[in-house]
C-alpha cells in the first residue's frame, strides 16, 4: 500500500518494539493510528472490551501485535505462562474484532517460530507440515492458534483478515534486556558495553555457524504495508537471506569499535540452527525486495548501534 493518507489503523501491543515503530512510520506518511499497550491487558476479556470501546473509530485495519514473548532460552522456562496468556490475548482480541470492528481487516503478526523445526527454507505451504522446534514450540503454537482463529472468524462471520509471518526483527526500541533480547540487540549491547568498559572478551552463544534471517524494523513495516490487501491465510515477509552468527558478531564488533576478543561459547543455548523464510509469494504478488527495497545489513546495524548509544542511559 503506497498511499496511507487518512487510512485508519488500530494497533494492539502498540507500546512495544513493533508498535512504537509502526505508529511513527504510518503517522509520518499521513495515516491515522490509534494504539494501546499493556495498560489494557488483553488476556482479561473485560479489559479487552474496555480497549475496543474506547478506541472506536471506524478502522480500516487492526494490526494485532500484542503478545507475551522473550528471546534466548526464556521461552524454555515460561511455557505454561506463554500458552495461557497468549491464547487468551488472541481469543479475546478476535472476539472484540467481530463485535466492535467487523469492517476492519485483521492483520495478525505471525512468526517463523510456527514453522516446522526440521525445515530450513520456510514456505507458506509448509506451515502445518511438522512439529515446531522444541525451544519455541509453545510460542509458535500460540501464533498458530491466532492464525486458526482468524481463519475461523473469516469463515463463520464473513470477516476479512490474514496472518503476516515475520523474520527476526531488530532496530530502535527493541528490547536490550539481557535476559529477553533477540540476537542483534543482545550483541549490540554486549559489544558497545565491551568497548566502553574495555572488556578483554565478549561472549557469543554457540560456535558461530548457526544462521539467522534478520530484518530491520522499518523494512518489516514496509513489507507489512505492501501486503495489507492480501486475502489468503498467511504470507511471509522477511529478507529471504541469512547471516551466520559469526559474521554478525564480527560486523557488530567492528562497527562498535570493540577491540577485544570474541569467545564463542559452544555450551550456551542456540535454538534452531538454520531457518529462512521463502518470500517468493510476496515477491511475485507485490514486488517485495525487488521494487520494494530493503536497506543493507550494515546500514541497518549502524542505525541500531547509534540508537542504542543515544538511548542506553534509559535502558536498565
C-alpha positions in Angstrom: 0.0 0.0 0.0 1.7 3.2 -1.2 -0.8 5.7 -0.1 -1.5 5.7 3.7 -3.2 9.1 3.7 -6.2 9.0 6.1 -6.1 5.2 6.3 -7.2 4.3 9.9 -5.3 1.7 11.9 -5.8 0.3 15.4 -2.7 -1.4 16.8 -2.7 -3.8 19.8 0.6 -4.0 21.5 1.2 -0.5 20.3 3.7 0.5 23.0 6.1 -2.4 22.3 9.0 -2.6 19.9 7.0 -3.2 16.7 4.1 -0.9 17.8 6.2 2.2 18.6 7.9 2.0 15.2 4.7 1.2 13.3 2.8 4.1 14.8 5.7 6.5 13.9 6.1 5.2 10.4 2.4 5.4 9.5 1.8 8.8 11.0 4.8 10.2 9.1 3.0 9.1 5.9 -0.4 10.6 6.7 -2.1 7.6 8.2 -4.3 7.7 11.3 -3.2 5.4 14.1 -4.7 4.6 17.5 -2.9 2.2 19.7 -2.7 0.7 23.2 -0.3 -1.5 25.2 -0.2 -3.4 28.4 -2.4 -0.8 30.2 -5.2 -2.8 28.6 -4.4 -6.5 29.5 -5.9 -8.3 26.5 -5.7 -11.6 28.4 -8.5 -10.2 30.5 -11.7 -10.2 28.4 -13.2 -7.3 30.4 -10.1 -5.1 29.7 -10.1 -6.1 26.0 -13.7 -4.9 25.8 -12.8 -1.7 27.5 -10.0 -1.0 25.0 -12.2 -1.7 22.0 -14.9 0.5 23.4 -12.5 3.4 24.0 -10.7 3.2 20.6 -13.8 3.2 18.5 -13.1 4.9 15.1 -14.3 3.0 12.1 -10.9 1.5 11.4 -9.7 0.1 8.1 -7.1 -2.2 9.7 -6.4 -3.8 13.0 -2.7 -4.7 13.4 -2.6 -7.3 16.2 0.9 -7.2 17.7 0.1 -7.8 21.4 1.9 -10.9 22.7 3.9 -12.2 25.6 7.3 -13.3 24.3 11.0 -13.5 25.2 14.2 -14.5 23.3 17.2 -16.7 24.0 16.3 -19.5 26.5 13.5 -17.5 28.2 10.7 -19.4 26.3 12.0 -22.7 27.7 11.2 -21.7 31.3 7.9 -19.9 30.7 6.0 -22.4 28.5 2.8 -22.6 30.5 2.7 -18.8 31.1 3.1 -18.2 27.3 0.4 -20.7 26.4 -2.1 -19.4 28.9 -1.6 -15.7 28.4 -1.1 -15.7 24.6 -4.1 -17.9 23.9 -6.3 -15.6 25.9 -4.9 -12.5 24.3 -5.6 -13.8 20.8 -9.1 -15.2 21.7 -10.2 -12.0 23.4 -8.9 -9.8 20.6 -10.7 -11.8 17.9 -13.9 -11.6 19.8 -13.6 -7.8 20.0 -12.8 -7.6 16.3 -16.1 -9.3 15.4 -18.1 -7.4 18.0 -16.8 -3.9 17.6 -14.8 -3.6 14.4 -16.1 -6.1 11.9 -15.5 -3.8 8.9 -11.7 -3.7 9.7 -9.3 -6.1 8.1 -7.5 -8.0 10.9 -3.7 -8.5 10.4 -2.2 -10.9 12.8 1.6 -10.7 13.2 2.9 -14.3 12.8 6.4 -15.7 13.5 8.8 -18.1 11.8 8.8 -20.0 15.1 5.4 -21.5 14.0 7.0 -23.4 11.1 8.3 -27.0 11.5 11.6 -27.1 13.2 13.2 -29.5 10.7 12.6 -27.4 7.6 15.2 -24.8 6.7 13.5 -22.9 3.9 10.1 -22.0 5.1 7.3 -21.8 2.5 3.7 -20.9 3.3 2.6 -24.4 2.2 4.8 -26.0 4.9 3.2 -24.1 7.8 1.4 -27.2 9.1 3.8 -29.8 7.9 5.6 -30.9 11.1 6.4 -30.2 14.7 7.9 -26.9 15.8 11.4 -26.7 17.3 11.2 -27.5 21.0 12.8 -24.3 22.0 9.9 -22.2 20.6 7.1 -24.7 20.3 4.7 -23.1 22.7 5.2 -19.6 21.4 4.9 -20.9 17.9 1.8 -22.8 18.7 0.0 -19.8 20.1 0.7 -17.9 16.9 -0.9 -20.8 15.1 -3.9 -20.5 17.4 -4.1 -16.9 16.4 -3.9 -17.9 12.7 -6.5 -20.6 13.1 -8.8 -18.1 14.9 -8.5 -15.5 12.2 -9.5 -18.1 9.6 -12.4 -19.3 11.8 -13.8 -15.8 12.2 -13.4 -15.2 8.5 -15.3 -18.4 7.7 -18.1 -18.1 10.2 -18.7 -14.3 10.2 -17.5 -13.3 6.7 -14.8 -11.1 8.1 -11.5 -10.2 6.3 -8.1 -10.9 7.7 -4.7 -12.7 7.3 -1.5 -13.6 9.1 1.8 -12.0 8.0 4.8 -14.1 9.1 7.8 -12.1 10.3 11.5 -12.9 10.4 13.6 -11.8 13.4 13.2 -8.1 13.9 15.8 -5.6 15.1 16.2 -1.8 15.4 15.3 1.1 17.6 13.1 0.4 20.6 13.9 -3.3 20.5 14.4 -5.0 23.9 18.0 -4.8 25.0 17.2 -6.7 28.2 20.0 -9.1 29.0 17.5 -12.0 29.6 15.0 -11.4 26.8 16.8 -9.7 23.9 17.0 -11.2 20.5 20.3 -11.8 18.8 21.0 -8.4 17.3 20.1 -6.3 20.3 21.9 -8.7 22.6 25.1 -8.5 20.6 24.9 -4.7 20.1 24.7 -4.3 23.9 27.5 -6.7 24.6 29.9 -5.1 22.1 29.0 -1.5 22.8 29.4 -2.1 26.6 32.5 -4.1 25.9 34.1 -1.2 24.1 33.1 1.3 26.8 34.3 -0.9 29.6 37.5 -2.1 27.8 36.5 -5.7 28.4 39.0 -8.4 27.4 36.4 -10.5 25.7 32.7 -10.7 24.7 30.8 -13.9 24.9 28.7 -15.1 21.9 26.4 -18.1 22.3 27.2 -21.1 20.1 30.0 -21.8 17.7 29.0 -19.0 15.3 28.0 -21.3 12.5 24.3 -21.0 13.2 22.4 -18.7 10.8 19.6 -16.2 11.3 17.3 -14.3 9.0 17.2 -10.7 10.3 15.0 -7.8 9.2 15.3 -4.2 10.2 12.0 -2.9 11.8 11.3 -0.2 9.1 11.9 -2.7 6.3 9.5 -5.1 8.1 6.9 -2.4 8.3 7.3 -1.6 4.6 6.8 -5.2 3.8 3.7 -5.5 6.0 2.1 -2.4 4.5 2.8 -3.7 1.0 0.7 -6.9 1.6 -2.1 -5.4 3.6 -4.6 -6.3 1.0 -3.6 -9.9 0.7 -6.6 -12.1 1.5 -5.1 -15.6 1.9 -4.3 -17.5 5.1 -0.8 -16.3 5.6 2.1 -14.7 3.8 5.8 -14.5 4.6 7.7 -11.2 4.9 11.4 -11.5 5.6 14.6 -10.7 3.7 14.9 -14.3 2.3 18.6 -14.3 3.2 20.6 -15.4 6.3 23.7 -14.4 8.0 25.9 -16.5 10.3 26.2 -15.5 13.9 30.0 -15.3 13.5 29.6 -12.8 10.6 27.1 -10.8 12.5 29.2 -10.7 15.7 32.3 -9.7 13.8 30.4 -7.0 11.9 28.9 -5.5 15.2 32.3 -5.8 16.8 33.9 -3.7 14.1 31.1 -1.2 13.9 31.0 -0.7 17.7 34.8 -0.1 17.9 35.4 -3.0 20.2 39.0 -4.3 20.1 38.9 -7.3 22.5 38.3 -11.0 21.7 35.2 -12.9 21.0 34.6 -16.1 23.0 32.2 -18.4 21.2 30.6 -20.5 24.0 29.5 -23.8 22.5 27.8 -24.7 25.7 25.2 -22.0 25.6 21.7 -22.2 24.1 21.4 -21.6 20.3 17.9 -22.8 19.4 17.2 -23.6 15.8 20.5 -23.8 13.8 19.2 -22.7 10.4 15.9 -21.3 9.0 14.9 -18.7 6.5 11.5 -17.5 5.2 10.8 -18.2 1.5 9.4 -14.8 0.3 8.6 -15.8 -3.3 4.8 -15.2 -2.9 5.3 -11.6 -1.6 7.9 -11.0 -4.3 5.7 -12.3 -7.1 2.5 -10.6 -5.9 3.8 -7.3 -4.5 7.4 -6.8 -5.7 8.8 -7.4 -2.2 12.6 -6.9 -2.1 12.5 -6.2 -5.9 10.6 -2.9 -6.4 10.1 -2.5 -2.6 13.7 -2.5 -1.4 15.3 -3.2 1.9 18.4 -1.5 3.2 21.7 -3.3 3.7 22.5 -5.2 6.9 25.5 -2.9 7.6 23.4 0.3 7.3 20.7 -1.1 9.5 23.2 -2.3 12.1 24.7 1.2 12.2 21.3 2.7 12.8 20.7 0.2 15.6 24.0 0.8 17.3 23.7 4.6 17.1 20.2 4.4 18.6 21.4 2.2 21.4 24.3 4.5 22.2 22.0 7.5 22.3 19.4 5.8 24.5 21.3 3.3 26.7 21.0 5.6 29.7 17.3 4.9 29.6 17.8 1.1 29.5 18.5 -0.7 32.7 
